[in-house]
């Protein structure tokens, strides 16, 4: 199943009802996993995750650094003239 198909399916779920079944332990378990599934995502989006925001931020930083390192890319458009390159 593609990511898009998963998102379409997840949009239809009754989240208020589903989120009540997740607790802080589920959030912490999801943060410790190497690979997350849709139940882990629901746990991380649930109100129970509010008490784990710092741990979530640290995990996000760890994942970002492992994928991209300490590289920062900037896009700076430089316009030296007052006309468009397409002459519009």
C-alpha positions in Angstrom: 0.0 0.0 0.0 1.4 3.4 -0.9 1.8 6.3 1.5 -1.0 8.2 -0.4 -3.4 5.3 0.0 -2.6 5.0 3.7 -3.2 8.7 4.2 -6.6 8.5 2.4 -7.6 5.6 4.6 -6.4 7.3 7.8 -8.4 10.4 7.0 -11.6 8.5 7.5 -10.8 7.2 11.0 -12.7 8.6 14.1 -9.7 10.0 15.8 -11.4 11.3 19.0 -12.5 7.7 19.7 -9.1 6.1 18.7 -7.0 8.5 20.7 -8.7 7.6 23.9 -7.1 4.2 23.8 -3.5 5.5 23.7 -1.6 6.4 26.9 1.8 7.7 27.7 3.3 4.2 27.6 2.2 3.8 24.0 3.9 7.1 23.1 7.1 6.2 24.8 7.1 2.8 23.1 6.6 4.5 19.7 9.5 6.8 20.4 11.8 3.9 21.1 11.0 2.0 17.9 13.3 2.0 14.9 10.5 1.9 12.4 7.0 3.3 13.1 3.7 2.0 11.9 0.3 3.7 11.7 -0.6 2.9 15.3 2.6 4.5 16.5 1.7 7.6 14.4 -1.7 7.7 16.0 -0.1 7.4 19.5 2.3 10.3 18.7 -0.6 12.5 17.5 -2.9 11.6 20.5 -3.4 14.0 23.5 -1.4 11.5 25.6 1.7 12.7 23.7 1.5 16.2 25.2 3.5 15.1 28.2 6.3 13.7 25.9 6.9 16.7 23.6 10.5 17.1 24.7 11.3 13.4 24.0 9.5 13.7 20.6 11.6 16.8 19.7 14.8 15.0 20.6 13.8 12.0 18.6 13.0 14.2 15.6 16.3 15.9 15.9 18.1 12.5 16.0 16.3 11.3 12.9 16.9 14.5 11.0 20.7 14.4 11.9 20.9 10.7 10.9 19.4 11.4 7.5 20.9 14.8 6.6 23.8 15.3 9.0 24.7 18.8 10.0 24.2 20.2 6.4 22.2 23.3 5.9 21.1 24.4 2.5 19.9 27.9 1.7 18.2 29.1 -1.4 18.9 32.7 -2.1 17.4 34.0 -5.3 19.6 36.8 -6.5 18.0 39.4 -8.8 20.4 41.8 -10.4 18.0 43.5 -12.8 14.4 44.7 -12.5 13.0 42.6 -15.4 12.0 39.0 -15.5 14.1 36.5 -17.4 10.9 35.6 -19.3 10.6 39.3 -20.4 7.1 39.5 -18.9 
